[in-house]
Amino acid sequence: MAAPGYGKRSAPDQAARDRQTFAHLPEREAHIAAHIDRLPDGAAIDVKTLAKELAAYGQQAIRTALTALTAAGHVFRKRETVGEGRTQWVWRSYFSRTPRSEAWWKRFLKGDTAGGEPQAAEEEPRRSEAYEALAVVGRTDPRLPLSAAECADLEPLAAEWLARGITRSQLVRALTANLPGDIHAPAAFTRSRLLTKCPPELPPAQEPTPPTLSECAGCGTPGRPEALPDGLCHPCHGAPTEPPELPEPSPVPTRAAAAAARAAHQAGRARFLARPKRAAQANSSPSSSGPRAIGAGR
């Protein structure tokens, strides 16, 4: 239990407890809210005490969840001085099973309960995708807890990222990647990253240009402009349209032709060999009966 005068203070005129009481909250916030709801008035519901009682969550997770429960209207904390003429400030924590609007909490603290009927929290307009991405940042990494006011303040910067083609999950990863060990000003740190790491704008999408066709001025044949110089096709220009005829290849020699060629070659060779024999015989016939004696016939 907390010290007298501190601890949990329940709001009046709450709805009955059932399984769907905190179904509208995320799992972690619903678990912590159900735990606080079961505690008696006067029980300590500060961060350290709840972290000891709920071993599944650390102090940073508890702090982030209490901030979310405050935004949802289940928890209201008021800072006030202790006694008259003193400067010591303390926090008073109030809890309501039924979500309340901030205006209801202010009337309740003034003693105005207006008939004691429970009043549902004023329905807030649906948040943008950029706001929801910033709200998820604190749950992704406890070192960047952002309040509702801080998310609303940073919402235009996050929306610029989404307008440049970045998805919500990519935005969350970019803001929570490579974080330092200690972050003393989460909102200022997040603002700096949103400004310095903003991706470039996407170039405007260019629609494909349909192909352009022209017609020959002579015969009306369609074709691309580059295929119609001076507006005329090749036939109308007088350019040859068919490739030049190539000479027919010579037929492959047959066996009969090869035999005839060999016979002609042998006959020519025989004639060639016969000619030297006749010439040699003519040269070998004696031109005189013998050597003439020197001085003979004198």
DONU-102507 format. One line per 3 residues: for each residue x, z, y negated of N, C-alpha, C. Coordinates in pm, whole numbers, plus 32768, in hexadecimal, padded with zeros to 4 digits. Layout:
<atoms>
X:Z:Y:X:Z:Y:X:Z:Y ~ ...;
</atoms>
This chain:
<atoms>
8054:8000:8078:8000:8000:8000:8057:8000:7F83 ~ 8023:7FC4:7F1A:806B:7FC2:7E9C:8056:8046:7E53 ~ 80A0:8058:7DE8:8090:80D0:7D97:8003:80D6:7D5D;
7FCF:814E:7D44:7F46:8158:7D0D:7F38:8105:7C8D ~ 7ECC:80B9:7C88:7EB3:8064:7C14:7EEA:7FD8:7C23 ~ 7F36:7FC1:7C8E:7F6E:7F3C:7CA5:7F33:7F05:7D27;
7F64:7E97:7D53:7F35:7E5D:7DD1:7EBC:7E04:7DBE ~ 7E83:7DDE:7E2F:7E13:7D80:7E32:7D96:7DBD:7DF3 ~ 7D50:7D6D:7DA4:7CCE:7D92:7D6C:7C6D:7D23:7D8C;
7C03:7D42:7DD5:7BA3:7CDC:7E00:7B3C:7CC1:7D92 ~ 7B18:7C43:7D86:7AAF:7C1C:7D27:7A27:7C37:7D66 ~ 79C1:7C4F:7D15:793C:7C6B:7D4C:78F4:7BEA:7D74;
7886:7BFD:7DBC:782A:7B90:7DDE:7870:7B1D:7E25 ~ 78BB:7B3F:7E8D:78FE:7AD7:7EDA:78A4:7AA8:7F4B ~ 78B8:7A2C:7F77:786D:79F7:7FE8:789D:7A3B:8068;
7847:7A37:80D0:786B:7A74:8151:78E0:7A2A:8190 ~ 7931:7A74:81D8:79A6:7A39:8218:797C:79EC:8294 ~ 79AE:7970:82A4:7997:7921:831E:7A11:78C8:8335;
7A0B:7875:839C:7A7D:7821:83C1:7A99:77B3:835B ~ 7A36:7791:830E:7A47:7725:82AE:7A65:7756:8221 ~ 7A81:77D8:8212:7A94:780F:818B:7B09:77CC:8144;
7B79:77B9:818B:7BF0:777E:814C:7C12:76F6:8189 ~ 7BAD:76B2:81BF:7BC6:7630:81FE:7BF1:75C5:8199 ~ 7BD2:75D9:811A:7BF6:7575:80B4:7C87:7580:8088;
7CCE:75E5:80B9:7D59:75FB:8090:7DB8:75C1:80F9 ~ 7E34:75A0:80D3:7E99:757A:8137:7EB1:75EC:8199 ~ 7EF1:75CC:8207:7F00:762D:8275:7F4A:76AA:8248;
7FB8:7699:8201:8005:770F:81D8:7FB6:7765:8177 ~ 7F7A:7729:8111:7F2D:7774:80AF:7EB4:77B7:80EF ~ 7E73:7770:814E:7E00:77AC:8192:7E2A:7825:81E5;
7E9C:781E:8226:7ECC:788F:8277:7EE9:7908:821F ~ 7F2D:78F2:81AF:7F4F:7962:8157:7ED2:799A:8114 ~ 7E74:7943:80EC:7DF9:7973:80AE:7DA7:79C7:8111;
7DA1:799C:8190:7D57:79E9:81F4:7D98:7A71:820A ~ 7E1D:7A75:8205:7E62:7AF6:8215:7E42:7B54:81A1 ~ 7E47:7B21:8126:7E29:7B75:80B1:7D97:7BA1:80B5;
7D3F:7B4A:80E4:7CB0:7B6D:80E7:7C96:7BE3:8145 ~ 7CE4:7BEE:81B1:7CCF:7C5C:8210:7D0E:7CE0:81E1 ~ 7D63:7CDA:817A:7DA2:7D55:8149:7D3E:7DA6:80F6;
7D48:7E28:80F9:7CEE:7E7C:80A7:7D19:7E7B:8016 ~ 7CBF:7EA5:7FC0:7CE2:7EB1:7F33:7D52:7F17:7F21 ~ 7DAF:7EF7:7EC8:7E20:7F4F:7EB1:7E9A:7F29:7F02;
7E8A:7ECC:7F63:7EFD:7EA1:7FB3:7F5A:7E4C:7F5F ~ 7FDA:7E5B:7F79:803C:7E0D:7F2E:8037:7D7A:7F59 ~ 802C:7D20:7EF9:8029:7C91:7F16:8093:7C48:7EC4;
8101:7C8F:7EAD:816F:7C4D:7E67:81BC:7BF6:7ECA ~ 8218:7BA5:7E97:825D:7B42:7EE8:82AE:7B84:7F57 ~ 82FD:7BEB:7F36:8352:7C2A:7F9A:8302:7C6B:8009;
8296:7CAE:7FE5:8245:7CF0:804B:8203:7C8B:80A7 ~ 81CB:7C20:806E:818A:7BBB:80C2:81EF:7B73:811A ~ 8269:7B5D:80E8:82D0:7B1D:813A:82F6:7B74:81B2;
82F4:7BF9:81A1:8311:7C52:8211:829F:7C52:8276 ~ 8223:7C4A:8245:81B0:7C4F:829E:8199:7BCA:82E4 ~ 81BE:7B5A:82A4:81AB:7AD5:82DD:8235:7A9C:82FC;
8262:7AB1:8376:82EB:7A8A:8399:82FE:79F3:839B ~ 8292:79A7:83A2:82A0:7915:83A9:82C6:78D7:8324 ~ 82BD:7922:82B6:82D6:78EB:8232:833A:7941:81E8;
8392:7900:819D:83F1:7946:8149:83B6:7966:80C1 ~ 8405:79A7:806D:83D5:79D0:7FE9:83B2:7957:7F93 ~ 8405:78EF:7F9A:83E9:7879:7F48:8367:7836:7F73;
834F:782E:7FF5:82D2:77F2:8025:825A:7848:7FFB ~ 8268:78CC:8000:81FB:7923:7FD6:81E1:7910:7F41 ~ 824B:7908:7EF1:823A:78F7:7E61:81F2:7873:7E41;
821A:7809:7E86:81D9:7788:7E70:8146:778B:7E9A ~ 8129:77CE:7F0A:809F:77D7:7F39:8049:7828:7ED9 ~ 807C:7895:7EA2:802F:78E4:7E42:8012:7893:7DC4;
8072:7840:7D9C:8058:77E8:7D29:7FE6:7787:7D47 ~ 7FE8:774F:7DC2:7F7C:76F3:7DE8:7EF6:773B:7DF1 ~ 7EF4:77B7:7E24:7E77:7802:7E2D:7E43:7826:7DA2;
7E9D:783B:7D45:7E72:7855:7CBB:7E30:77D9:7C80 ~ 7E6D:7765:7C99:7E32:76E9:7C66:7DAB:76CC:7CA8 ~ 7D9A:76F7:7D27:7D1C:76DF:7D6D:7CB0:7743:7D47;
7CD1:77AE:7CFE:7C6C:780E:7CD1:7C59:7885:7D2A ~ 7CAF:7898:7D90:7CA1:790C:7DE9:7CF0:7984:7DB7 ~ 7D5A:796E:7D6D:7DAF:79D9:7D3A:7DB5:79CE:7CA3;
7DAF:7A3F:7C63:7DBE:7A43:7BD1:7E18:7AB7:7BAE ~ 7E7E:7A9B:7B60:7EDD:7B03:7B3A:7EDB:7B12:7AA3 ~ 7EDB:7B8D:7A79:7ED6:7BAC:79EB:7F48:7C0B:79C9;
7F8D:7BED:795D:7FFA:7C43:7930:7FC6:7C9C:78BF ~ 7FE1:7D1C:78CE:7FB2:7D7B:7869:8013:7DF1:7861 ~ 8007:7E3E:77F7:805D:7EB3:77E4:8024:7F2C:782C;
807C:7F87:784E:8053:8002:7893:803B:806F:782B ~ 7FBE:809C:7821:7F9C:8107:77C3:7F9C:80D6:7734 ~ 7F7D:812F:76D9:7F75:810F:764C:7FFA:8130:7608;
8026:80D8:75B3:809F:80EF:7568:811E:80DF:75B8 ~ 8116:80A5:7631:818C:8090:7682:81AD:7FFB:7688 ~ 822B:7FDC:76A2:8258:7F50:76A4:8277:7F20:7732;
8256:7F6E:7798:826D:7F42:7820:81FD:7EE4:784C ~ 8225:7E6F:787B:81C3:7E0A:78A3:81B9:7E07:793B ~ 8140:7DF9:796E:8129:7DF0:79FE:80C7:7D7C:7A17;
80C3:7D50:7A96:8067:7CE7:7ABE:7FF5:7D24:7B10 ~ 7F79:7CFF:7AEF:7F05:7D26:7B3D:7ED9:7CAD:7B8F ~ 7EC7:7CBE:7C12:7EA6:7C4E:7C6B:7E17:7C5E:7C9E;
7DC6:7BF7:7C8C:7D3B:7BF6:7CB8:7D2A:7B88:7D21 ~ 7CD3:7BA1:7D82:7CBC:7B40:7DED:7C27:7B2B:7E00 ~ 7C04:7AAD:7E1A:7B77:7A8C:7E34:7B71:7A2B:7EA9;
7B1F:7A4F:7F0C:7B0B:79F6:7F7D:7AC6:7976:7F50 ~ 7A71:7982:7EEE:7A2E:790F:7EB3:7A82:78DA:7E40 ~ 7AA2:785A:7E3C:7AF3:7825:7DCE:7AA9:7832:7D49;
7AF2:785B:7CE2:7AB7:7871:7C5E:7AFF:781B:7BF7 ~ 7AB8:77FC:7B8E:7AF6:77B3:7B1F:7B40:7815:7AC4 ~ 7B98:77E1:7A75:7BE2:7839:7A19:7B84:787B:79B5;
7B1D:7830:798C:7ABC:786C:7930:7A74:78E2:7971 ~ 7A55:78D8:79F3:7A13:7947:7A38:7A6F:79C1:7A3C ~ 7AEE:79AD:7A5A:7B4B:7A1D:7A60:7B55:7A62:79D7;
7B57:7A15:796D:7B60:7A52:78E8:7AE2:7AA3:78C8 ~ 7A6D:7A70:78EE:79F2:7ABD:78D9:79F2:7B3A:792F ~ 7A26:7B2E:79A9:7A2A:7BA2:7A02:7A84:7C11:79C9;
7AF5:7BEC:7992:7B50:7C50:795A:7B15:7C92:78DD ~ 7ABB:7C4B:789A:7A79:7C85:7827:7A00:7CD9:784E ~ 79DE:7CDC:78D0:796C:7D2A:78FF:78EB:7CDD:7902;
78EF:7C58:78ED:7876:7C06:78ED:786F:7BBD:7973 ~ 7816:7BEA:79CB:7803:7BA9:7A4D:7783:7B58:7A53 ~ 7735:7B54:79E9:76C1:7AFB:79DC:7667:7AFF:7A57;
762C:7B76:7A71:75CB:7B7D:7ADD:760A:7B92:7B65 ~ 768D:7B91:7B6D:76CF:7BAA:7BED:76CA:7B37:7C4D ~ 7695:7AC2:7C29:7690:7A50:7C84:771A:7A0E:7C8A;
7749:79EC:7D01:77CA:79A8:7D09:77C1:791E:7CCC ~ 7824:78FB:7C84:7828:7878:7C45:789E:782B:7C7F ~ 787F:77B6:7CB0:78E8:7763:7CEA:7945:7730:7C7D;
79BF:771C:7CA4:7A21:76EA:7C43:79F8:765F:7C14 ~ 7A12:7647:7B96:79EF:75C5:7B5E:7A3C:7557:7BA8 ~ 79F4:74F1:7BCC:7A32:7484:7C18:7A90:7436:7BBC;
7B0C:742F:7BE6:7B6F:73E8:7B96:7B6E:7354:7BBB ~ 7B8C:7300:7B5D:7B91:7271:7B7D:7BFF:7256:7BE3 ~ 7BEE:71EE:7C30:7C4F:71CB:7C96:7CD5:71AA:7C56;
7D3C:71E7:7C8A:7DC2:71D2:7C54:7DF7:7149:7C7C ~ 7E51:7118:7C2A:7E8C:7096:7C45:7EF2:70A1:7CB7 ~ 7F1C:702E:7CE9:7F80:702D:7D55:8005:7066:7D24;
8026:704F:7CA4:80A2:7086:7C6D:809E:711E:7C69 ~ 802D:7157:7C41:801F:71E9:7C3D:8029:7223:7CCA ~ 7FE8:71E3:7D2A:7FED:7215:7DB3:807A:7210:7DEB;
80C6:71A7:7DC7:8150:719E:7DF6:81A4:7211:7DBF ~ 8191:7232:7D40:81DC:72A2:7D05:81B2:7327:7D43 ~ 8133:7334:7D66:8106:73B0:7DA5:8142:73C2:7E30;
8162:7352:7E73:819C:7358:7EF9:8231:7379:7EF3 ~ 8270:7360:7E80:8301:7375:7E76:8326:7406:7E96 ~ 82DA:7466:7E5F:82F8:74F3:7E77:82E4:751A:7F08;
8289:74DA:7F4F:8275:74FA:7FDB:82E0:74B9:8032 ~ 8315:7447:8003:837F:7405:804E:8401:7451:8045 ~ 8422:7482:7FCE:849C:74D1:7FBC:847B:7546:7F62;
8486:75C2:7F92:8461:7637:7F42:84B3:764A:7EC3 ~ 8521:7600:7EB6:8573:760F:7E3E:8535:75CA:7DC4 ~ 84CC:757C:7DD9:848A:7536:7D69:83F6:755A:7D61;
83D4:75D8:7D4E:8346:75FB:7D3E:8316:75D3:7CB2 ~ 82AD:7585:7CAD:8275:7558:7C2D:81E8:758F:7C1E ~ 81CB:75C7:7BAA:8145:75FA:7B8E:80E7:7586:7B6F;
8066:75A6:7B67:8003:753F:7B47:801D:7503:7ABD ~ 803F:7559:7A5D:805B:7525:79D6:80D7:74CD:79D5 ~ 813D:74F2:7A22:81B7:74A0:7A28:819D:741B:7A6D;
814A:741B:7AD4:8127:739D:7B16:80DC:7341:7AB7 ~ 807F:7379:7A69:8035:7329:7A08:8091:72F3:799B ~ 80F6:7343:7974:8153:7317:790C:81AE:72A7:793E;
81D6:72AC:79BD:8230:7247:79F6:81E4:71D1:7A33 ~ 8160:71D8:7A34:8110:7170:7A73:8129:70E4:7A3B ~ 8133:70D0:79B6:814C:7047:7984:81D2:700E:79B4;
823A:7062:79BF:82BB:7030:79EE:82B3:7007:7A80 ~ 826E:7057:7AD3:825F:7033:7B60:8208:6FB7:7B70 ~ 81A4:6FA8:7B19:814E:6F31:7B21:819D:6EB3:7B05;
8204:6EBB:7AB0:8257:6E46:7A94:82A2:6E19:7B11 ~ 82CD:6E79:7B61:830F:6E56:7BE0:82B0:6E09:7C3B ~ 8236:6E3D:7C47:81D4:6DFD:7C9F:81AF:6D73:7C6C;
81AD:6D62:7BE7:818D:6CDF:7BAE:81F9:6C78:7BCB ~ 8271:6CA6:7BED:82E1:6C4B:7C0B:82F3:6C34:7CA0 ~ 828B:6C51:7CED:828C:6C30:7D7B:82BD:6C9D:7DD7;
82D8:6D16:7DA5:8308:6D83:7DF9:828F:6DCC:7E34 ~ 8293:6DE8:7EB6:8226:6E32:7EF5:8233:6EC8:7EDA ~ 81C9:6F11:7EF8:81CB:6FA1:7EDF:8235:6FE6:7F34;
8242:6FC0:7FB3:82A8:6FFF:8009:8334:6FDF:7FD8 ~ 834B:6F64:7FA8:83CF:6F42:7F73:83ED:6F92:7EF4 ~ 8389:6FAB:7EA1:839D:6FFB:7E29:83C2:708A:7E4D;
837E:70C3:7EAE:839C:714C:7ED7:842A:7155:7F0F ~ 8453:70F2:7F60:84DB:70F4:7F98:8543:70E6:7F2A ~ 8529:7094:7EC6:858A:7082:7E5A:859B:7101:7E08;
8530:714F:7DF8:8538:71C8:7DA8:8574:723D:7DF4 ~ 856D:723B:7E79:859C:72AD:7EC8:861F:7292:7F11 ~ 8658:721C:7F01:86D4:71FC:7F48:874E:7236:7F00;
87AC:726B:7F4F:882D:729C:7F1C:881B:7302:7EAA ~ 87C9:7365:7EC0:87B3:73CC:7E5A:8826:742F:7E59 ~ 8849:7465:7DE5:88AF:74CF:7DE1:887B:7551:7E1E;
88D5:75AF:7E31:88AD:762C:7E72:8848:767C:7E22 ~ 885F:768D:7DA2:8806:76DC:7D4D:87D3:7685:7CDB ~ 874F:768A:7CC5:8710:7640:7C58:86C4:76A6:7C04;
86F4:76BF:7B8D:86B9:7727:7B3A:8640:76F4:7AEA ~ 8639:7673:7AD1:85C9:7639:7A86:8593:75C1:7AD3 ~ 853B:75D7:7B35:850C:7569:7B8A:84C8:74F9:7B3A;
8477:751C:7AD5:8432:74B5:7A88:8495:745E:7A3A ~ 84F7:749D:79FA:855A:7450:79AE:85AF:73FA:7A0B ~ 85D2:7430:7A80:861F:73E3:7AE0:85D0:736A:7B11;
8550:737E:7B2E:84FC:730F:7B5C:84EB:72A6:7AEE ~ 84D9:72D1:7A73:84CC:7273:7A03:854B:721F:79F6 ~ 85BF:725E:7A04:863D:7215:79F8:8649:71AB:7A65;
8621:71CC:7ADE:8629:7169:7B4A:85C5:70F8:7B36 ~ 854F:7119:7B05:84EC:70B0:7AED:851C:704E:7A84 ~ 8567:707E:7A22:8597:7027:79B7:8613:6FD8:79DF;
8672:7019:7A22:86F2:6FD8:7A3E:86F1:6F82:7ABC ~ 869A:6F9F:7B1A:8698:6F54:7B97:8622:6EF5:7BA1 ~ 85DD:6EDD:7B32:8569:6E83:7B35:8595:6DF6:7B5F;
8554:6DB9:7BC1:857D:6D34:7BEF:855F:6CCA:7B85 ~ 859F:6C56:7B8F:8585:6BEB:7B2E:84FA:6BAF:7B41 ~ 84CB:6B71:7AD8:8448:6B30:7ADF:8450:6AB6:7B3B;
83E4:6A9F:7B81:83DE:6A2A:7BD9:83CD:69AB:7B87 ~ 8413:6940:7BAA:83FE:68C1:7B61:8372:688D:7B7D ~ 833A:6846:7B1D:82B3:6810:7B33:82B2:67AE:7BA7;
824A:67B7:7BF5:823D:675E:7C69:8229:66CF:7C3B ~ 8277:6675:7C74:826D:65E8:7C52:821D:659F:7CBC ~ 81B6:655B:7C8E:8164:650F:7CEB:81AD:648F:7D14;
81A7:646C:7D95:81EB:63F2:7DC1:81AF:6376:7D80 ~ 8207:631C:7D53:81DA:62A0:7D12:81B6:623A:7D7C ~ 813D:6204:7D79:8118:61A1:7DDD:816A:6121:7DCB;
818A:60DA:7E37:81D8:605E:7E2A:818E:5FF6:7DD9 ~ 81D8:5FA9:7D8A:819F:5F40:7D35:81B1:5EB9:7D77 ~ 8148:5E6D:7D7F:814D:5DE6:7DB7:812C:5D80:7D4C;
816D:5D0D:7D54:8154:5C9E:7CF8:812C:5C24:7D49 ~ 8104:5BBC:7D04:80DF:5B3E:7D44:8134:5ACE:7D0D ~ 8154:5A70:7D67:81A1:59FB:7D3E:814C:59A9:7CDE;
818A:597F:7C6F:813F:592F:7C0D:8121:58A4:7C3F ~ 8169:587A:7CA9:8152:57F4:7CDD:80E9:57EE:7D49 ~ 80FC:583F:7DB2:80A2:5838:7E25:804B:58B3:7E35;
8064:591D:7DE9:8012:5996:7DF1:8036:59F2:7E63 ~ 80A9:59DD:7EA2:80D3:5A35:7F0F:80F7:5ABF:7ED8 ~ 80C0:5B2E:7F11:80E4:5BB3:7EDE:8170:5BDC:7F0E;
81AE:5C32:7EC0:8234:5C61:7EE2:8265:5CC4:7E79 ~ 82D2:5D0B:7E98:830D:5D68:7E38:834B:5D1B:7DC4 ~ 8350:5D58:7D4E:8387:5D12:7CD9:8416:5CE1:7CEF;
8469:5D31:7D37:84F3:5D06:7D4B:84FD:5C8F:7DA8 ~ 8494:5C74:7DF8:8494:5BFF:7E51:845B:5B83:7E0E ~ 8430:5B8F:7D92:83F6:5B1D:7D49:8443:5B08:7CC7;
84C0:5AD5:7CCD:850A:5ABD:7C50:84C5:5A52:7BFD ~ 84BC:5A71:7B7D:8476:5A16:7B1F:83E5:5A01:7B45 ~ 83AD:5A5C:7B95:8320:5A52:7BB9:8302:59EE:7C27;
8369:59BA:7C6B:8354:5955:7CD2:8391:5984:7D55 ~ 8351:595F:7DC4:8386:597F:7E46:83F6:591D:7E68 ~ 8438:5933:7ED7:84A9:58DC:7EFD:847E:584C:7F17;
8410:5833:7F61:83E8:57A5:7F72:83CD:575F:7EED ~ 8389:57A5:7E92:836D:5767:7E11:83EC:5758:7DBC ~ 8451:57A8:7DD6:84D0:579D:7D90:8526:572D:7DC9;
8501:56F9:7E3F:8551:5691:7E7E:85C2:56C9:7ED1 ~ 85C6:5748:7EE5:862F:5783:7F34:8611:576D:7FC7 ~ 8678:575A:8019:865E:5744:80A8:861C:57BF:80E5;
85BA:579F:8135:8571:580B:8177:8599:581D:8207 ~ 85DE:57B1:8244:8607:57BB:82CE:869F:57B6:82D5 ~ 86DA:57FD:832F:876B:57F9:833B:8799:5770:836D;
8810:5742:8346:8840:56BE:8374:884E:56BA:840B ~ 8836:563F:8443:883E:562E:84D3:88D0:5632:84FF ~ 88E8:567B:8567:896E:5685:85A0:8981:561D:860C;
89F9:55E4:861B:8A10:5580:8686:89FC:55BE:870F ~ 89C5:556C:8768:89AF:559E:87EF:8A33:55B2:8835 ~ 8A41:561D:887C:8ABF:5635:88C4:8AD3:55CF:8933;
8B53:55A9:894B:8B74:5549:89B4:8B50:5583:8A3B ~ 8B1F:552A:8A98:8AF8:555C:8B1B:8B6F:558F:8B6A ~ 8B59:55E8:8BC0:8BC1:5621:8C16:8BE9:55BA:8C80;
8C6B:559E:8C91:8C95:5538:8CF6:8C66:555F:8D82 ~ 8C38:54F7:8DCD:8C0C:550D:8E57:8C81:54F4:8EB6 ~ 8C69:550D:8F35:8CD3:54F7:8F99:8CF8:5463:8FA7;
8C94:540E:8F9F:8CB1:537D:8FAB:8D06:534D:8F38 ~ 8CE5:537E:8EBF:8D35:5355:8E4C:8DC3:538B:8E58 ~ 8DD0:5405:8E8E:8E57:543D:8E9F:8EA7:53ED:8F07;
8E66:53C2:8F75:8EAC:5371:8FDB:8ED6:52EB:8FA3 ~ 8E7F:52AB:8F53:8EA2:522A:8F16:8F17:523A:8EB7 ~ 8F19:52AA:8E70:8F89:52C1:8E14:900B:52D4:8E5F;
9006:531B:8ED3:907F:532E:8F21:90B0:52A9:8F5B ~ 9054:5256:8F8A:907A:51D3:8FC1:90BB:517B:8F57 ~ 9081:5179:8EE2:90BB:5128:8E76:9145:515B:8E51;
9155:51E1:8E55:91D7:521B:8E35:923F:51F3:8E9D ~ 921A:51F9:8F1E:9278:51D5:8F88:929C:5141:8F82 ~ 923B:50EB:8F66:9258:505B:8F5C:92B7:503E:8EE9;
92A1:507E:8E7A:92FD:506B:8E09:9388:509D:8E29 ~ 9390:510A:8E75:9412:5140:8E98:945B:50E2:8EF5 ~ 940F:50A6:8F54:944E:5048:8FB2:9484:4FCF:8F68;
943C:4F9D:8F0A:946C:4F2A:8EBD:94E8:4F4E:8E6E ~ 94E6:4FC8:8E3A:955A:4FF3:8DEC:95D7:4FFC:8E44 ~ 95C9:502E:8EC1:963C:503D:8F19:966D:4FB6:8F4F;
9613:4F56:8F57:963A:4ED2:8F8C:968E:4E83:8F29 ~ 967B:4E91:8EAE:96C5:4E45:8E49:975B:4E62:8E4C ~ 978E:4ED3:8E51:981F:4EEC:8E54:9862:4EAF:8ECC;
9825:4EA7:8F43:9861:4E6B:8FBA:987B:4DD7:8FA3 ~ 9820:4D8B:8F6E:9834:4CFE:8F56:98A2:4CE8:8EF0 ~ 98A6:4D3B:8E8A:990F:4D2D:8E26:9998:4D4B:8E61;
99A1:4DB1:8EBB:9A21:4DD2:8EF9:9A51:4D64:8F53 ~ 99F2:4D23:8FA1:9A18:4CB3:8FF7:9A4D:4C3F:8FA4 ~ 9A0F:4C21:8F36:9A3D:4BB2:8EE1:9AC8:4BCE:8EAB;
9AE4:4C4C:8E8A:9B67:4C6F:8E53:9BD2:4C70:8EBF ~ 9BB0:4C8B:8F3E:9C11:4C93:8FAA:9C3A:4C0B:8FE3 ~ 9BFC:4B91:8FCD:9C20:4B0C:8FFE:9CA0:4ADE:8FBB;
9D0B:4AA5:900B:9D8D:4A82:8FCF:9D81:4A0D:8F71 ~ 9DC0:4A16:8F01:9DC3:49A7:8EA1:9E36:4947:8EBC ~ 9E9D:4972:8F15:9F0D:491C:8F3D:9F39:4940:8FC8;
9F8C:48F2:9008:9FB5:490C:9091:A010:4983:909C ~ A054:49AA:9033:A0AC:4A1E:903A:A100:4A25:8FC0 ~ A156:4A82:8FC0:A1AC:4A8F:8F4A:A206:4A18:8F3D;
A215:49ED:8ECE:A266:4976:8EB3:A2F6:499E:8EA1 ~ A34F:4952:8EEC:A3DE:4974:8EE2:A415:494C:8E5E ~ A46B:499D:8E33:A4A7:4984:8DB2:A504:490D:8DC0;
A4E7:48BA:8D6B:A53C:4843:8D69:A50E:47D5:8DC1 ~ A4A6:47E9:8E08:A473:4780:8E64:A43F:470D:8E13 ~ A457:4695:8E45:A41D:4620:8E06:A474:45EB:8D99;
A4E0:4622:8D8C:A536:45ED:8D27:A581:4578:8D5E;
</atoms>
